[in-house]
């Protein structure tokens, strides 16, 4: 039973990893931008959540109403004013700029909030659980998983059934031609980053309610995000969810064997997938 | 007829290669103008200058009396300039309908429902309606050329630039394409058409411009232009005394 439990907890935590990864996958898919600062932006969102919850005395989940628009605006401005200047045929310049941004964000947060671990207080939600026979399923992890499903379904819908989604796909296919169809590439890229950081806002708030976080917590989140994206296959959002789940389950099983093996087991699962299927389990087929 | 497009003293060179050498011409509302010239004469570059893919070294471009020389490609498309490419460049992973819808939504800036109507209308006009749900990557050459035309039409152009759209087609395909273009012409869309297949061009246009080494060497009534000494020598390659 402990194994079943470990696997179920792993699946649920996989939802959080998929939330870490979805925004990363989105902007890589649309504009071939590798955002090294993605993990730090998740932590930024958690800190903004901390400020909002303590200033307005809100529940962390309610603070999303404020944090999502803030992060989306930040994303739009970041892409429009900074990253767009570095976009071109070479993917290296924007990657290096986001690397620099990562350093700036970590040190900025350290300056503003100190290195003390922080936590978003979600009250009874943190400990509430559903009892199913001999299994106990936490309400918060379950909620995170459901939200992850909803976010990925929502992103898929935007991508395939809306004008914005068609603009994303057209620009990602051929930006030059898209321009001649009246699409402003800079605006479309900025919208993509805004959407990515809106998802980051959700990921950040869940991160903060689930565990404590500090200014240096970003890079590890980035690694989990990357691993989920690559296990699932680049450019496939449902694949990213599966990638997150595989990572979560591997970590759960590892922790069950030996508490010190949690992260190691996740990385081993990632390396195994990479060795066997370098393009990931569900690479996007061109249809 | 009012003036729709004016190029004034338009020049562009890449190093020592001059693709536009103080080009002057204007196109009136409702006109159909053909552009011919040897390979490398600067025909496609001229389109690139008009659509904003290239920036001129000097000179000005006016569209509907407004100076658009410094406008972005996207802004020019939205103000009513559409083009088709010599080598079709569809968004290959998207469906034919979606390809057209992108142009109608963002090029013509139409609200969702109107954009859908305009897309379907454009697909019907070019005869691609039955392929609407197929991915653009699966189209044949003629269909891809038609898709280029459809996308351009869906953006609701006042000026349609066609770049060698008849090239590489069989006679029969070419004929059906000419009929489509004549139909578009009859709906008061101004057309500027680059083409090597002169008989296709002459079936549609009422004016002909000849380019050579980035210069306009003839401009006027098609038959008169084709018969002129300069064109005979420079383009058709006939000896001057033949």
Interface residues (C-beta under 8 A of the other chain):
Chain A: X163 X166 X167 X169 X170 X173 X174 X176 X177 X178 X179 X180 X181 X182 X183 X184 X185 X286 X287
Chain B: X51 X53 X72 X73 X74 X77 X78 X82 X83 X85 X89 X91 X92 X93 X94 X98 X99 X101 X102 X103 X105 X106 X107 X108 X109 X112 X115 X135 X137 X151 X155
